[in-house]
Amino acid sequence: MIENPTGPFDPALPPALARKLTEFRRRHPERLAVRSEGSIHLLRCAEIDWIEAQGDYARFHLADWTCLVRMTMRTLASHLDPARFLRIHRSRIVNVDRIERISRDAERGYCVQLRDQRRLRIGEHYLNHVRRYLLTVPICLVKEPDILAPSPVGAEPVLS
C-alpha cells in the first residue's frame, strides 16, 4: 500500500538521526500506491487536495480527478504527514497547502475554504486540531475578534 522510502541521507548525519528520518519517511511517505478501478495509482501526497470518508472507504480529491479506496480514515491518517495534512472532521482530512482561509459561518459553524472555493465544515470535536495547527503557522495579527475562540454560551457567531 505504501511506497518504500528511497534515497540515502547525507553520510555526515549522525546515525541515530538518519534512523529517525528513515522511520519518519516510512510512516509518512511522499507517495501512496492506491488500488482503484482495477488499477494501482501512484499519488503524490502533495497533489491531494482533500480526502473524505465514505463508510470504510476514502475518496481522494485531486485537482482534476477523484478515486475511491478501501481504507478507513484512521488508517489513512496514520500514513499521512501531520505537517501536511490536517483532520478537520471525522470524515475529512485536508492538505494544509490547499487551505485559503478559515471562517465562521452561522449555518455551518467553522469552515475551511480551499483554494478551489470549496467550503468544508470543521467538526466541533476537531476545532482543537485546527487551533493547534494555527499555532505552528506565522500569523499577521489584525484587530478582529478571534474567530476560533470559544463563543460565550448563547452568543450568536460573528460572520466573516
N, C-alpha and C positions, 0 to 999 in steps of 0.2 A: 504494500500500500504506500509506504513512504520511501522516497528516493534515498539511496545511501549518500552520505556526505562524501565529497571528493576534494582532492587537493590538500597537500600538506601545509602546515603552518610554518612560519618563519622558524628556522632551526635555532635562532637566538632566544626564542621564548623559553622560559623555564618549563620543564616537562610537566609539572603539576598544572600550570595554566593551559598548556597545549591539550592536556587530557580533558580539562573542564570545557574548553572551547569545542573540542571534538564531541563531547557529550551533549552540549547545547545544540550543536549542528544536527546531531542525530534526532534530538527531541523536537527541534524546530527547523525543519528543512526549508530550503528556498523554493522547492518544487514538490508538488504532490502528484502521485500517479493515481488517477481515479478511473474506475471502470464505469462506463455509462454508455447506453445504447449499443451494446455489443463491442465496444472498443475501449482501449485504455488511452486516456488523455493525460498528457503531462502538463499540469497547470503551474504556472509561476505564481507563487503566493502574492507577489507584488501586483499582479494583474487582477486579483479577485477584488471585486467591489464590496460585496456583502454576501452573507450566507444566511439562509432561512431554514428552519426545521419544518419538515412535513412528516410527522409521525416519527418512525425510525429511520427516515431518510433526511438528507440535507441537500438543498438546492443551492448550487454555487451560481452567483450572478457576476458575470464579467461584462465588459463594455458592450459586446455585441452577441453574447451567447450565454445560455444557461445550461446546466447539466444537473441531473438528479443522481445522487449517490447513496447507497445504503450504508449509513453511518449515523450514529447519534451525535447530537451536539456536544455532549460531554466528551466523547472520544475525540471528536474533531478538534475541540478547543484545546485538548491536551497536546495536540501536534502543531498548533499554530503558535507563532512567536507572539508573546503577550505585549511586546513593544510595538507590534504592527497591527494586531487585531484586538478589538475590544468587544466584549459581550455586553450588549445593551438591553437584552430581553431574553427570556428563557428560550425564545425561538429565533433570535437574531444575533449575528456577530458581524461587525463592520470592520473594514480596513480603515484604520485611522487616517491614512493619507487621502481617503475619499471624503472625509467629513469637511463640509464647508462651514456649517455653523450648528450650534445647539441653541434651541429656543424653547420658550414656554408657550403652550397652546391651551386655550381654555377648554377645548373639547377633548384633547388627547393627552394632557399633562405635558411632559417634556418630550421633545422630538430632536432627532438628529437629521439635519438636511445634508444630503450628499451632493457632490458636485454636479450630478445629473438632475438635480432639483427634486429627487425622490425624498420623501419625508418618512422616517421610521420612528415609531414611538419607542421611548425608553421605558422599560418596565420599572415599576415603582421599586422593586427589590434590587434593581441594578443601578440606581442613581449613585450609590456609593462607589461602584466600579468607575462610573464616569467622573465623579469628583476626584477619585484617586488618580485617574489618568490626567485630568486637568492640572493637578499639582506638579506633573512632570513636564508640562508644556509652558514655555515662556509666554506670558500674557501681558499685553499692554492694557493697563487699567484705565477705565473710563468711569466718570461719575454716573453710574446707573445702578439700580438695585441688583443684588446678586441673584441671578435667575435660578441658581441651583441651591440656594439656601432653603432650608425647610420653611414652608409657609406657616404663619400663625393659624391656629385652629379656626376654621370658619372664614378665613380670608379668601377673597377672590384672587385667582392668579393674575399676574400682570402680563399683558400681551406684549410680545416683542415686535 
